[in-house]
Amino acid sequence: MASYQSPSVVPHILFGMFVLEILFLFIKKIDGTLYGVFDTFEKLYPIIAIVLLTSFMRPKLNRYWWAALLFYSAYLVYGVLISLANQKSMHIILVQTYHEMKFFPMLFLYSTVRCDNRWSKTTLKLIKPLIIITVLLIIFQLGAPGPYDAIFKNGGHFEKGHIGGMLLPRAVGWFWHPGQIALFFLITAVFTIVEYKKRTIRFGVSMLLLCILFVVLPIQRFELFILFNVLLLLWMRRYLGFNYKPLLACIVLCSFGGGFLYIISDEALFWVLLEDFQSPRNVFLVESLFTLVESNYWGAGWGTIGSHAAADVAKVYEYNAMKDIWWVKLGQYFYDTYWPHVIGETGIPGFFLLLLSMVFMIMALEQPQSSILLFVLILTSALSSNAQSLYHLCVFGWFILLLENAHNQPVAISRRNSSAIPSTNLVGVRA
């Protein structure tokens, strides 16, 4: 007699987190106060991830995952130790440790959960109406910008895009910010290609073309450049059998690590960055580089520059040289970047421990397409806070989960158990 097992509760929880992120992006466009309630609840996500990892997950890890786990753990330990050495308060250390626990635990969980193809079909059922609504909202935004802005007055789309000396509106559709729609449909394009190749999706070419259009309309040049290269890699994989995982890992290591070492080799380059690339995020980067030098390259400890603890607990921007800058006075960009706090607060050791962890995570993923998504997330963190954004971690993580399980078939379920409540057994864990 065949044995039947019910699916794990873990994918249900992760899918629920994914759906809530998509839903409240739309709510945020209308009412920031209501979104704030969700934002408070959202802060539980890393705790949920750690509970699921410790309670239900028993994955068999390959050597790359063990290496990634080792380097990330070493990064956390070093962050605590260098903070204690710089006499940071326990409050600062605890707050920043919590924020540091977002990236690796959440992506580690999403990457090692086992599920079957029904979750891909469920996700497609969510994406298709989302595409239709996005088309309608873009038509509304471009055709009647006044009423659109009045309804979605809390949207992050008001800054115009620059093309050929013209200022053009950034279409966002369902989403709150142009970067969110561009990255979401960049991810969806990869997912669509995989599903189309499996012959599990109708109108795959039309969906792919719409995804590309949704990356173009927000006028996000960096995301569009990434999409072009992602499609090129997928083409090379299909027709040339090219294994691009080592290449992606090498690009991350060389571009981040090599660029970092080059910049810190001469302090004169700090001023070049400050003068030639004028932006609030770049100021944070340069300030973190000066902090790095002042700490003799060991790092000044958490709560010093660019981190949540620096803004929320230590409130350093009320006292340091950045307090008079207009965007600091408006409370913007306190931690709207990712790497400056790593550089200034944990120095050269922390920077390379975290970077090596990311490199090995790319190699640890089983499916090349999912390694592309992780590569994109890491790459965009150079210019944003995506690597610590719970929205991006949930969205990238969910699609990584689907792509890592793209080869799995539906699990057989007996009629007697088909309506049962999902159990918490280890079927949801990658064997």
PyMOL commands that set and color helices and strands:
alter all, ss='L'
color gray80, all
select helices_A, chain A and resi 9-30+32-42+45-55+63-85+90-100+103-112+118-143+145-151+178-197+204-216+221-240+245-264+268-276+280-294+308-312+316-318+326-329+339-364+368-380+386-388+390-404+426-428
alter helices_A, ss='H'
color red, helices_A
select strands_A, chain A and resi 161-163+166-168
alter strands_A, ss='S'
color yellow, strands_A
deselect
rebuild
show_as cartoon
